[in-house]
Amino acid sequence: MKTGLLVGLFAIVVGLAPAALALTPTPDAPLAIIASPWQPGAALRIAAAAGGTLIAASSGGTVAIVRSDHPAFIDQLFAAGAWLVLDATAVQACLPTQTRSHREDESNAR
């Protein structure tokens, strides 16, 4: 019984380690902010409070992709209320992209 438990724990640790390493944030790269789903726009407010530049956001504003050159930016995001801060590379691929049609581009150019 103990052997099975140890094997199971080992499998979990080994399985999660690559994901944890891949999503570990670095201050000089785009970051994904995960905020409270019960507060629409929370990630946007957190990004603004921490002084970040918004790159993209989910439709409800609970996930935002941001960037900053400030070395303590990750700490500032947590201090502003972020639940989780991840490397944005993998998370950004999950956000829907909003593209404008060619007609919208032409009408905006006039």
DODO-643640 format. One record per residue: x, y, z of N, C-alpha, C, O in turn. Coordinates in steps of 0.2 Angstrom, whole numbers. Layout:
<node n_c1="X" n_c2="Y" n_c3="Z" ca_c1="X" ca_c2="Y" ca_c3="Z" c_c1="X" c_c2="Y" c_c3="Z" o_c1="X" o_c2="Y" o_c3="Z"/>
...
END
This chain:
<node n_c1="4" n_c2="-6" n_c3="0" ca_c1="0" ca_c2="0" ca_c3="0" c_c1="4" c_c2="6" c_c3="0" o_c1="3" o_c2="11" o_c3="-4"/>
<node n_c1="10" n_c2="7" n_c3="4" ca_c1="14" ca_c2="12" ca_c3="4" c_c1="18" c_c2="13" c_c3="-2" o_c1="19" o_c2="19" o_c3="-4"/>
<node n_c1="20" n_c2="8" n_c3="-5" ca_c1="23" ca_c2="8" ca_c3="-11" c_c1="19" c_c2="11" c_c3="-17" o_c1="21" o_c2="15" o_c3="-21"/>
<node n_c1="13" n_c2="9" n_c3="-17" ca_c1="8" ca_c2="12" ca_c3="-22" c_c1="7" c_c2="20" c_c3="-21" o_c1="7" o_c2="23" o_c3="-26"/>
<node n_c1="7" n_c2="22" n_c3="-15" ca_c1="6" ca_c2="29" ca_c3="-13" c_c1="12" c_c2="33" c_c3="-15" o_c1="12" o_c2="38" o_c3="-18"/>
<node n_c1="18" n_c2="30" n_c3="-14" ca_c1="24" ca_c2="33" ca_c3="-16" c_c1="25" c_c2="34" c_c3="-23" o_c1="27" o_c2="39" o_c3="-26"/>
<node n_c1="23" n_c2="28" n_c3="-27" ca_c1="23" ca_c2="28" ca_c3="-34" c_c1="19" c_c2="34" c_c3="-37" o_c1="20" o_c2="37" o_c3="-41"/>
<node n_c1="13" n_c2="34" n_c3="-34" ca_c1="8" ca_c2="39" ca_c3="-36" c_c1="10" c_c2="46" c_c3="-35" o_c1="10" o_c2="50" o_c3="-39"/>
<node n_c1="13" n_c2="48" n_c3="-29" ca_c1="16" ca_c2="54" ca_c3="-27" c_c1="22" c_c2="56" c_c3="-32" o_c1="22" o_c2="62" o_c3="-34"/>
<node n_c1="26" n_c2="51" n_c3="-33" ca_c1="31" ca_c2="52" ca_c3="-38" c_c1="29" c_c2="54" c_c3="-45" o_c1="32" o_c2="58" o_c3="-48"/>
<node n_c1="24" n_c2="50" n_c3="-47" ca_c1="21" ca_c2="52" ca_c3="-54" c_c1="18" c_c2="59" c_c3="-54" o_c1="19" o_c2="62" o_c3="-59"/>
<node n_c1="15" n_c2="61" n_c3="-49" ca_c1="12" ca_c2="68" ca_c3="-49" c_c1="17" c_c2="73" c_c3="-49" o_c1="17" o_c2="78" o_c3="-53"/>
<node n_c1="22" n_c2="72" n_c3="-45" ca_c1="28" ca_c2="77" ca_c3="-45" c_c1="32" c_c2="77" c_c3="-52" o_c1="33" o_c2="83" o_c3="-54"/>
<node n_c1="33" n_c2="71" n_c3="-54" ca_c1="37" ca_c2="71" ca_c3="-61" c_c1="32" c_c2="74" c_c3="-66" o_c1="35" o_c2="77" o_c3="-71"/>
<node n_c1="26" n_c2="73" n_c3="-66" ca_c1="21" ca_c2="75" ca_c3="-71" c_c1="20" c_c2="83" c_c3="-71" o_c1="19" o_c2="86" o_c3="-76"/>
<node n_c1="20" n_c2="85" n_c3="-65" ca_c1="19" ca_c2="93" ca_c3="-64" c_c1="25" c_c2="97" c_c3="-65" o_c1="24" o_c2="103" o_c3="-66"/>
<node n_c1="31" n_c2="94" n_c3="-64" ca_c1="37" ca_c2="98" ca_c3="-64" c_c1="38" c_c2="102" c_c3="-71" o_c1="40" o_c2="107" o_c3="-71"/>
<node n_c1="37" n_c2="98" n_c3="-76" ca_c1="38" ca_c2="102" ca_c3="-83" c_c1="33" c_c2="108" c_c3="-84" o_c1="35" o_c2="113" o_c3="-86"/>
<node n_c1="27" n_c2="106" n_c3="-82" ca_c1="22" ca_c2="112" ca_c3="-82" c_c1="24" c_c2="118" c_c3="-78" o_c1="23" o_c2="123" o_c3="-80"/>
<node n_c1="26" n_c2="116" n_c3="-72" ca_c1="28" ca_c2="122" ca_c3="-67" c_c1="34" c_c2="126" c_c3="-70" o_c1="34" o_c2="132" o_c3="-69"/>
<node n_c1="39" n_c2="122" n_c3="-73" ca_c1="44" ca_c2="126" ca_c3="-75" c_c1="43" c_c2="130" c_c3="-82" o_c1="45" o_c2="135" o_c3="-82"/>
<node n_c1="38" n_c2="127" n_c3="-86" ca_c1="36" ca_c2="131" ca_c3="-92" c_c1="32" c_c2="137" c_c3="-90" o_c1="32" o_c2="142" o_c3="-94"/>
<node n_c1="28" n_c2="137" n_c3="-85" ca_c1="24" ca_c2="143" ca_c3="-83" c_c1="27" c_c2="147" c_c3="-78" o_c1="24" o_c2="152" o_c3="-76"/>
<node n_c1="33" n_c2="146" n_c3="-76" ca_c1="36" ca_c2="150" ca_c3="-71" c_c1="37" c_c2="157" c_c3="-74" o_c1="41" o_c2="158" o_c3="-79"/>
<node n_c1="35" n_c2="162" n_c3="-71" ca_c1="36" ca_c2="169" ca_c3="-74" c_c1="43" c_c2="172" c_c3="-73" o_c1="46" o_c2="171" o_c3="-68"/>
<node n_c1="45" n_c2="176" n_c3="-78" ca_c1="51" ca_c2="180" ca_c3="-78" c_c1="49" c_c2="187" c_c3="-79" o_c1="45" o_c2="188" o_c3="-83"/>
<node n_c1="52" n_c2="191" n_c3="-75" ca_c1="50" ca_c2="198" ca_c3="-75" c_c1="51" c_c2="202" c_c3="-82" o_c1="47" o_c2="206" o_c3="-83"/>
<node n_c1="55" n_c2="200" n_c3="-86" ca_c1="56" ca_c2="203" ca_c3="-93" c_c1="52" c_c2="200" c_c3="-98" o_c1="52" o_c2="203" o_c3="-104"/>
<node n_c1="48" n_c2="196" n_c3="-97" ca_c1="43" ca_c2="193" ca_c3="-102" c_c1="36" c_c2="194" c_c3="-101" o_c1="34" o_c2="197" o_c3="-95"/>
<node n_c1="32" n_c2="194" n_c3="-106" ca_c1="25" ca_c2="195" ca_c3="-105" c_c1="22" c_c2="190" c_c3="-99" o_c1="24" o_c2="184" o_c3="-99"/>
<node n_c1="18" n_c2="193" n_c3="-95" ca_c1="15" ca_c2="189" ca_c3="-89" c_c1="7" c_c2="188" c_c3="-90" o_c1="4" o_c2="193" o_c3="-93"/>
<node n_c1="5" n_c2="183" n_c3="-88" ca_c1="-2" ca_c2="182" ca_c3="-87" c_c1="-5" c_c2="183" c_c3="-80" o_c1="-2" o_c2="180" o_c3="-76"/>
<node n_c1="-10" n_c2="187" n_c3="-79" ca_c1="-12" ca_c2="188" ca_c3="-73" c_c1="-19" c_c2="184" c_c3="-72" o_c1="-23" o_c2="185" o_c3="-77"/>
<node n_c1="-20" n_c2="180" n_c3="-67" ca_c1="-26" ca_c2="177" ca_c3="-66" c_c1="-29" c_c2="180" c_c3="-60" o_c1="-26" o_c2="180" o_c3="-54"/>
<node n_c1="-35" n_c2="183" n_c3="-60" ca_c1="-38" ca_c2="186" ca_c3="-55" c_c1="-45" c_c2="183" c_c3="-53" o_c1="-47" o_c2="178" o_c3="-56"/>
<node n_c1="-48" n_c2="186" n_c3="-48" ca_c1="-55" ca_c2="183" ca_c3="-46" c_c1="-60" c_c2="183" c_c3="-51" o_c1="-61" o_c2="188" o_c3="-55"/>
<node n_c1="-63" n_c2="177" n_c3="-52" ca_c1="-68" ca_c2="177" ca_c3="-57" c_c1="-75" c_c2="180" c_c3="-55" o_c1="-79" o_c2="181" o_c3="-59"/>
<node n_c1="-75" n_c2="182" n_c3="-49" ca_c1="-81" ca_c2="185" ca_c3="-46" c_c1="-81" c_c2="193" c_c3="-47" o_c1="-86" o_c2="196" o_c3="-45"/>
<node n_c1="-76" n_c2="195" n_c3="-49" ca_c1="-75" ca_c2="202" ca_c3="-50" c_c1="-73" c_c2="204" c_c3="-57" o_c1="-67" o_c2="204" o_c3="-59"/>
<node n_c1="-78" n_c2="205" n_c3="-62" ca_c1="-77" ca_c2="207" ca_c3="-69" c_c1="-72" c_c2="212" c_c3="-69" o_c1="-72" o_c2="218" o_c3="-66"/>
<node n_c1="-67" n_c2="211" n_c3="-73" ca_c1="-62" ca_c2="217" ca_c3="-75" c_c1="-56" c_c2="217" c_c3="-69" o_c1="-52" o_c2="221" o_c3="-69"/>
<node n_c1="-56" n_c2="212" n_c3="-65" ca_c1="-51" ca_c2="212" ca_c3="-59" c_c1="-44" c_c2="212" c_c3="-62" o_c1="-40" o_c2="216" o_c3="-59"/>
<node n_c1="-42" n_c2="208" n_c3="-67" ca_c1="-36" ca_c2="208" ca_c3="-69" c_c1="-33" c_c2="214" c_c3="-72" o_c1="-28" o_c2="216" o_c3="-72"/>
<node n_c1="-38" n_c2="218" n_c3="-76" ca_c1="-37" ca_c2="224" ca_c3="-79" c_c1="-35" c_c2="229" c_c3="-73" o_c1="-30" o_c2="233" o_c3="-74"/>
<node n_c1="-39" n_c2="229" n_c3="-68" ca_c1="-37" ca_c2="234" ca_c3="-62" c_c1="-31" c_c2="232" c_c3="-59" o_c1="-27" o_c2="237" o_c3="-57"/>
<node n_c1="-29" n_c2="226" n_c3="-58" ca_c1="-23" ca_c2="224" ca_c3="-55" c_c1="-17" c_c2="226" c_c3="-60" o_c1="-12" o_c2="229" o_c3="-57"/>
<node n_c1="-18" n_c2="225" n_c3="-66" ca_c1="-12" ca_c2="227" ca_c3="-71" c_c1="-11" c_c2="235" c_c3="-70" o_c1="-5" o_c2="237" o_c3="-70"/>
<node n_c1="-17" n_c2="239" n_c3="-70" ca_c1="-16" ca_c2="246" ca_c3="-69" c_c1="-13" c_c2="248" c_c3="-63" o_c1="-9" o_c2="252" o_c3="-63"/>
<node n_c1="-15" n_c2="245" n_c3="-57" ca_c1="-12" ca_c2="246" ca_c3="-51" c_c1="-5" c_c2="245" c_c3="-50" o_c1="-1" o_c2="248" o_c3="-47"/>
<node n_c1="-3" n_c2="240" n_c3="-54" ca_c1="4" ca_c2="238" ca_c3="-53" c_c1="9" c_c2="242" c_c3="-59" o_c1="15" o_c2="241" o_c3="-59"/>
<node n_c1="5" n_c2="246" n_c3="-63" ca_c1="9" ca_c2="249" ca_c3="-68" c_c1="11" c_c2="246" c_c3="-74" o_c1="16" o_c2="247" o_c3="-77"/>
<node n_c1="7" n_c2="240" n_c3="-76" ca_c1="9" ca_c2="236" ca_c3="-82" c_c1="6" c_c2="239" c_c3="-88" o_c1="1" o_c2="243" o_c3="-88"/>
<node n_c1="9" n_c2="237" n_c3="-94" ca_c1="6" ca_c2="238" ca_c3="-100" c_c1="2" c_c2="232" c_c3="-102" o_c1="4" o_c2="227" o_c3="-103"/>
<node n_c1="-5" n_c2="234" n_c3="-104" ca_c1="-9" ca_c2="228" ca_c3="-106" c_c1="-8" c_c2="226" c_c3="-113" o_c1="-7" o_c2="230" o_c3="-118"/>
<node n_c1="-7" n_c2="220" n_c3="-114" ca_c1="-6" ca_c2="217" ca_c3="-121" c_c1="-13" c_c2="214" c_c3="-123" o_c1="-15" o_c2="215" o_c3="-129"/>
<node n_c1="-16" n_c2="210" n_c3="-119" ca_c1="-22" ca_c2="206" ca_c3="-121" c_c1="-26" c_c2="205" c_c3="-115" o_c1="-23" o_c2="205" o_c3="-109"/>
<node n_c1="-32" n_c2="203" n_c3="-115" ca_c1="-36" ca_c2="201" ca_c3="-110" c_c1="-42" c_c2="197" c_c3="-112" o_c1="-44" o_c2="197" o_c3="-118"/>
<node n_c1="-45" n_c2="193" n_c3="-107" ca_c1="-50" ca_c2="189" ca_c3="-108" c_c1="-57" c_c2="193" c_c3="-109" o_c1="-56" o_c2="199" o_c3="-106"/>
<node n_c1="-62" n_c2="191" n_c3="-111" ca_c1="-68" ca_c2="195" ca_c3="-112" c_c1="-71" c_c2="197" c_c3="-105" o_c1="-74" o_c2="203" o_c3="-105"/>
<node n_c1="-70" n_c2="193" n_c3="-100" ca_c1="-73" ca_c2="195" ca_c3="-94" c_c1="-68" c_c2="199" c_c3="-89" o_c1="-69" o_c2="202" o_c3="-84"/>
<node n_c1="-61" n_c2="200" n_c3="-92" ca_c1="-56" ca_c2="203" ca_c3="-88" c_c1="-53" c_c2="200" c_c3="-82" o_c1="-50" o_c2="203" o_c3="-78"/>
<node n_c1="-54" n_c2="193" n_c3="-82" ca_c1="-51" ca_c2="190" ca_c3="-76" c_c1="-44" c_c2="187" c_c3="-78" o_c1="-41" o_c2="185" o_c3="-73"/>
<node n_c1="-43" n_c2="187" n_c3="-84" ca_c1="-36" ca_c2="185" ca_c3="-86" c_c1="-33" c_c2="191" c_c3="-91" o_c1="-37" o_c2="193" o_c3="-95"/>
<node n_c1="-27" n_c2="193" n_c3="-89" ca_c1="-24" ca_c2="198" ca_c3="-93" c_c1="-17" c_c2="197" c_c3="-95" o_c1="-13" o_c2="194" o_c3="-90"/>
<node n_c1="-15" n_c2="198" n_c3="-100" ca_c1="-8" ca_c2="198" ca_c3="-102" c_c1="-5" c_c2="205" c_c3="-102" o_c1="-7" o_c2="209" o_c3="-105"/>
<node n_c1="1" n_c2="205" n_c3="-98" ca_c1="4" ca_c2="212" ca_c3="-97" c_c1="11" c_c2="211" c_c3="-97" o_c1="14" o_c2="206" o_c3="-98"/>
<node n_c1="14" n_c2="217" n_c3="-97" ca_c1="22" ca_c2="218" ca_c3="-98" c_c1="24" c_c2="224" c_c3="-94" o_c1="20" o_c2="229" o_c3="-94"/>
<node n_c1="30" n_c2="223" n_c3="-91" ca_c1="33" ca_c2="229" ca_c3="-87" c_c1="40" c_c2="228" c_c3="-87" o_c1="43" o_c2="222" o_c3="-87"/>
<node n_c1="44" n_c2="233" n_c3="-87" ca_c1="51" ca_c2="233" ca_c3="-86" c_c1="53" c_c2="234" c_c3="-79" o_c1="59" o_c2="233" o_c3="-78"/>
<node n_c1="49" n_c2="235" n_c3="-75" ca_c1="50" ca_c2="236" ca_c3="-68" c_c1="53" c_c2="229" c_c3="-65" o_c1="49" o_c2="224" o_c3="-65"/>
<node n_c1="58" n_c2="228" n_c3="-61" ca_c1="61" ca_c2="222" ca_c3="-59" c_c1="56" c_c2="219" c_c3="-53" o_c1="56" o_c2="213" o_c3="-52"/>
<node n_c1="52" n_c2="223" n_c3="-50" ca_c1="48" ca_c2="220" ca_c3="-44" c_c1="41" c_c2="219" c_c3="-47" o_c1="36" o_c2="219" o_c3="-43"/>
<node n_c1="40" n_c2="219" n_c3="-53" ca_c1="33" ca_c2="219" ca_c3="-56" c_c1="29" c_c2="213" c_c3="-54" o_c1="23" o_c2="214" o_c3="-52"/>
<node n_c1="32" n_c2="207" n_c3="-53" ca_c1="28" ca_c2="201" ca_c3="-51" c_c1="26" c_c2="202" c_c3="-44" o_c1="20" o_c2="201" o_c3="-42"/>
<node n_c1="30" n_c2="205" n_c3="-40" ca_c1="28" ca_c2="206" ca_c3="-33" c_c1="22" c_c2="212" c_c3="-33" o_c1="18" o_c2="211" o_c3="-28"/>
<node n_c1="23" n_c2="217" n_c3="-37" ca_c1="18" ca_c2="222" ca_c3="-37" c_c1="11" c_c2="219" c_c3="-39" o_c1="6" o_c2="221" o_c3="-37"/>
<node n_c1="11" n_c2="214" n_c3="-44" ca_c1="5" ca_c2="211" ca_c3="-46" c_c1="1" c_c2="207" c_c3="-40" o_c1="-5" o_c2="208" o_c3="-39"/>
<node n_c1="5" n_c2="203" n_c3="-37" ca_c1="3" ca_c2="200" ca_c3="-31" c_c1="0" c_c2="205" c_c3="-26" o_c1="-5" o_c2="204" o_c3="-23"/>
<node n_c1="4" n_c2="210" n_c3="-24" ca_c1="2" ca_c2="215" ca_c3="-19" c_c1="-5" c_c2="218" c_c3="-22" o_c1="-9" o_c2="221" o_c3="-17"/>
<node n_c1="-6" n_c2="219" n_c3="-28" ca_c1="-12" ca_c2="222" ca_c3="-31" c_c1="-18" c_c2="218" c_c3="-31" o_c1="-24" o_c2="220" o_c3="-32"/>
<node n_c1="-17" n_c2="211" n_c3="-29" ca_c1="-23" ca_c2="206" ca_c3="-29" c_c1="-23" c_c2="201" c_c3="-34" o_c1="-28" o_c2="197" o_c3="-34"/>
<node n_c1="-17" n_c2="200" n_c3="-38" ca_c1="-17" ca_c2="194" ca_c3="-42" c_c1="-17" c_c2="187" c_c3="-39" o_c1="-14" o_c2="186" o_c3="-34"/>
<node n_c1="-21" n_c2="183" n_c3="-41" ca_c1="-22" ca_c2="176" ca_c3="-38" c_c1="-16" c_c2="172" c_c3="-40" o_c1="-13" o_c2="168" o_c3="-36"/>
<node n_c1="-14" n_c2="173" n_c3="-47" ca_c1="-9" ca_c2="169" ca_c3="-50" c_c1="-5" c_c2="173" c_c3="-55" o_c1="-9" o_c2="177" o_c3="-59"/>
<node n_c1="1" n_c2="172" n_c3="-56" ca_c1="5" ca_c2="176" ca_c3="-61" c_c1="9" c_c2="170" c_c3="-64" o_c1="13" o_c2="167" o_c3="-61"/>
<node n_c1="8" n_c2="170" n_c3="-71" ca_c1="11" ca_c2="164" ca_c3="-75" c_c1="15" c_c2="167" c_c3="-81" o_c1="14" o_c2="173" o_c3="-83"/>
<node n_c1="19" n_c2="164" n_c3="-84" ca_c1="22" ca_c2="165" ca_c3="-90" c_c1="17" c_c2="166" c_c3="-95" o_c1="13" o_c2="161" o_c3="-96"/>
<node n_c1="16" n_c2="171" n_c3="-99" ca_c1="10" ca_c2="172" ca_c3="-104" c_c1="11" c_c2="168" c_c3="-110" o_c1="5" o_c2="167" o_c3="-114"/>
<node n_c1="16" n_c2="165" n_c3="-112" ca_c1="17" ca_c2="161" ca_c3="-118" c_c1="11" c_c2="156" c_c3="-119" o_c1="8" o_c2="156" o_c3="-124"/>
<node n_c1="10" n_c2="151" n_c3="-114" ca_c1="5" ca_c2="146" ca_c3="-115" c_c1="-2" c_c2="149" c_c3="-114" o_c1="-6" o_c2="147" o_c3="-117"/>
<node n_c1="-2" n_c2="154" n_c3="-109" ca_c1="-9" ca_c2="156" ca_c3="-108" c_c1="-12" c_c2="160" c_c3="-113" o_c1="-18" o_c2="160" o_c3="-115"/>
<node n_c1="-8" n_c2="164" n_c3="-116" ca_c1="-10" ca_c2="169" ca_c3="-122" c_c1="-13" c_c2="165" c_c3="-128" o_c1="-17" o_c2="167" o_c3="-131"/>
<node n_c1="-11" n_c2="159" n_c3="-129" ca_c1="-13" ca_c2="155" ca_c3="-134" c_c1="-21" c_c2="153" c_c3="-133" o_c1="-24" o_c2="151" o_c3="-137"/>
<node n_c1="-23" n_c2="153" n_c3="-126" ca_c1="-29" ca_c2="151" ca_c3="-124" c_c1="-34" c_c2="157" c_c3="-125" o_c1="-40" o_c2="155" o_c3="-125"/>
<node n_c1="-32" n_c2="163" n_c3="-125" ca_c1="-36" ca_c2="168" ca_c3="-125" c_c1="-39" c_c2="169" c_c3="-133" o_c1="-35" o_c2="168" o_c3="-137"/>
<node n_c1="-45" n_c2="171" n_c3="-133" ca_c1="-48" ca_c2="172" ca_c3="-140" c_c1="-45" c_c2="179" c_c3="-143" o_c1="-44" o_c2="184" o_c3="-139"/>
<node n_c1="-44" n_c2="178" n_c3="-149" ca_c1="-41" ca_c2="184" ca_c3="-152" c_c1="-47" c_c2="188" c_c3="-155" o_c1="-52" o_c2="185" o_c3="-158"/>
<node n_c1="-47" n_c2="195" n_c3="-155" ca_c1="-52" ca_c2="199" ca_c3="-158" c_c1="-49" c_c2="202" c_c3="-164" o_c1="-44" o_c2="206" o_c3="-164"/>
<node n_c1="-51" n_c2="200" n_c3="-170" ca_c1="-49" ca_c2="203" ca_c3="-176" c_c1="-54" c_c2="207" c_c3="-179" o_c1="-60" o_c2="206" o_c3="-179"/>
<node n_c1="-52" n_c2="212" n_c3="-182" ca_c1="-57" ca_c2="217" ca_c3="-186" c_c1="-57" c_c2="215" c_c3="-193" o_c1="-52" o_c2="212" o_c3="-196"/>
<node n_c1="-63" n_c2="216" n_c3="-196" ca_c1="-63" ca_c2="214" ca_c3="-203" c_c1="-60" c_c2="220" c_c3="-207" o_c1="-58" o_c2="225" o_c3="-205"/>
<node n_c1="-59" n_c2="218" n_c3="-214" ca_c1="-56" ca_c2="223" ca_c3="-218" c_c1="-60" c_c2="229" c_c3="-219" o_c1="-58" o_c2="235" o_c3="-219"/>
<node n_c1="-67" n_c2="228" n_c3="-219" ca_c1="-72" ca_c2="234" ca_c3="-219" c_c1="-71" c_c2="239" c_c3="-213" o_c1="-71" o_c2="245" o_c3="-214"/>
<node n_c1="-70" n_c2="236" n_c3="-208" ca_c1="-69" ca_c2="240" ca_c3="-202" c_c1="-63" c_c2="244" c_c3="-202" o_c1="-63" o_c2="250" o_c3="-200"/>
<node n_c1="-57" n_c2="241" n_c3="-205" ca_c1="-51" ca_c2="245" ca_c3="-205" c_c1="-52" c_c2="250" c_c3="-210" o_c1="-49" o_c2="256" o_c3="-209"/>
<node n_c1="-55" n_c2="249" n_c3="-216" ca_c1="-56" ca_c2="254" ca_c3="-221" c_c1="-61" c_c2="260" c_c3="-218" o_c1="-59" o_c2="266" o_c3="-220"/>
<node n_c1="-66" n_c2="258" n_c3="-215" ca_c1="-70" ca_c2="264" ca_c3="-212" c_c1="-67" c_c2="268" c_c3="-207" o_c1="-68" o_c2="274" o_c3="-206"/>
<node n_c1="-62" n_c2="265" n_c3="-203" ca_c1="-58" ca_c2="268" ca_c3="-198" c_c1="-53" c_c2="273" c_c3="-201" o_c1="-51" o_c2="278" o_c3="-198"/>
<node n_c1="-51" n_c2="271" n_c3="-207" ca_c1="-45" ca_c2="275" ca_c3="-211" c_c1="-48" c_c2="281" c_c3="-213" o_c1="-45" o_c2="286" o_c3="-215"/>
<node n_c1="-55" n_c2="282" n_c3="-215" ca_c1="-58" ca_c2="288" ca_c3="-218" c_c1="-59" c_c2="293" c_c3="-213" o_c1="-61" o_c2="298" o_c3="-215"/>
END
